[in-house]
Amino acid sequence: MAQTLTMLHNEDPQFSSMVQTLHFERGQVVATADELAKKMYVLAGGKVNMVCTNNEGRRLVIGTLEPGAVFGEGALDNPGDPNIFAEAAESITVWSVPAGEARNLTIQYPILGW
């Protein structure tokens, strides 16, 4: 999956025009709960932790994502949990896609399978 996404990004100008490439260092917040509901993200390199917090501010890593992972699917259908955010587990590269373009990408590039 990661290889297919990289190929699309490098070889298809229309695809690459729909995504914004972002870089984060370990510990930086990649996407807040609100951003996860409004954008779709594709992890191009590195690892991302999905972190949940409770009312007392305690943190729990509920999942670690690797290259090729898609997160922020709330941009496609419905918002997710308001207490979950994405944090860089190491230096990462991620592609950010606004909700409108995310829907178009799933139609135009069915091989992506998200």
C-alpha positions as CSV (number, residue, x, y, z in Angstrom):
1,M,0.0,0.0,0.0
2,A,2.7,2.5,0.9
3,Q,4.6,1.8,-2.3
4,T,1.4,2.4,-4.4
5,L,0.7,5.6,-2.5
6,T,4.2,6.9,-3.1
7,M,4.0,6.0,-6.8
8,L,0.7,7.9,-7.1
9,H,2.1,10.9,-5.3
10,N,5.3,11.0,-7.4
11,E,3.8,10.2,-10.8
12,D,0.3,11.6,-10.8
13,P,0.1,15.4,-10.7
14,Q,-3.6,15.4,-10.0
15,F,-3.2,13.1,-7.0
16,S,-0.3,15.1,-5.6
17,S,-2.2,18.4,-6.1
18,M,-4.9,17.0,-3.7
19,V,-2.6,16.2,-0.8
20,Q,-0.4,18.4,1.4
21,T,2.9,16.9,2.6
22,L,3.6,17.5,6.3
23,H,6.5,16.6,8.5
24,F,6.5,16.1,12.3
25,E,9.0,15.2,14.9
26,R,8.5,12.7,17.8
27,G,6.0,13.9,20.3
28,Q,4.3,16.5,18.1
29,V,0.6,16.4,17.6
30,V,-0.2,15.4,14.0
31,A,-3.9,15.9,14.2
32,T,-6.4,16.9,16.9
33,A,-9.7,15.1,17.3
34,D,-11.3,18.0,15.3
35,E,-8.8,17.7,12.5
36,L,-9.3,13.9,12.4
37,A,-13.0,14.6,11.7
38,K,-12.3,17.1,8.9
39,K,-9.2,15.6,7.1
40,M,-7.9,12.3,6.1
41,Y,-4.3,11.5,6.6
42,V,-2.0,9.0,4.9
43,L,1.2,8.0,6.7
44,A,4.0,8.1,4.2
45,G,6.9,7.4,6.5
46,G,7.5,6.8,10.2
47,K,5.1,5.8,13.0
48,V,2.1,7.5,14.5
49,N,0.4,6.8,17.8
50,M,-3.3,7.2,18.2
51,V,-3.8,8.5,21.7
52,C,-6.9,8.6,23.9
53,T,-7.2,10.9,26.9
54,N,-9.7,10.6,29.7
55,N,-11.4,13.4,31.7
56,E,-8.4,13.5,34.1
57,G,-5.9,14.0,31.3
58,R,-4.4,10.5,31.4
59,R,-3.1,9.3,28.1
60,L,-3.4,5.8,26.6
61,V,-1.9,4.8,23.2
62,I,-4.6,2.8,21.6
63,G,-2.8,2.0,18.4
64,T,0.5,2.6,16.5
65,L,0.2,3.1,12.8
66,E,2.9,2.3,10.2
67,P,3.6,3.7,6.7
68,G,0.6,3.2,4.4
69,A,-1.9,3.6,7.2
70,V,-4.9,5.9,6.6
71,F,-6.4,7.7,9.6
72,G,-8.9,10.5,10.1
73,E,-11.6,8.6,8.2
74,G,-14.1,10.9,9.8
75,A,-13.5,13.1,6.8
76,L,-15.3,10.4,4.7
77,D,-18.3,9.6,6.8
78,N,-18.7,10.6,10.4
79,P,-16.6,12.2,13.1
80,G,-14.7,10.0,15.5
81,D,-14.1,10.0,19.2
82,P,-13.5,13.6,20.6
83,N,-10.9,12.3,23.0
84,I,-8.6,10.7,20.4
85,F,-5.7,12.5,18.6
86,A,-2.7,11.5,16.5
87,E,0.9,12.0,17.8
88,A,4.2,11.3,16.0
89,A,5.9,8.3,17.6
90,E,9.1,9.3,15.6
91,S,10.0,11.6,12.8
92,I,7.2,11.2,10.2
93,T,5.9,12.3,6.9
94,V,2.2,12.4,6.4
95,W,-0.1,13.5,3.7
96,S,-3.2,15.6,4.6
97,V,-6.3,15.5,2.5
98,P,-9.3,17.8,3.2
99,A,-12.7,16.0,3.4
100,G,-13.9,17.0,-0.1
101,E,-10.8,15.8,-1.8
102,A,-10.7,12.6,0.4
103,R,-14.1,11.6,-1.0
104,N,-13.0,12.3,-4.6
105,L,-9.8,10.3,-4.1
106,T,-11.7,7.2,-3.0
107,I,-13.8,7.4,-6.1
108,Q,-11.0,8.2,-8.5
109,Y,-8.4,5.8,-7.1
110,P,-10.3,2.7,-5.9
111,I,-7.0,0.8,-5.6
112,L,-6.4,2.8,-2.4
113,G,-9.2,0.8,-0.7
114,W,-9.9,3.2,2.1
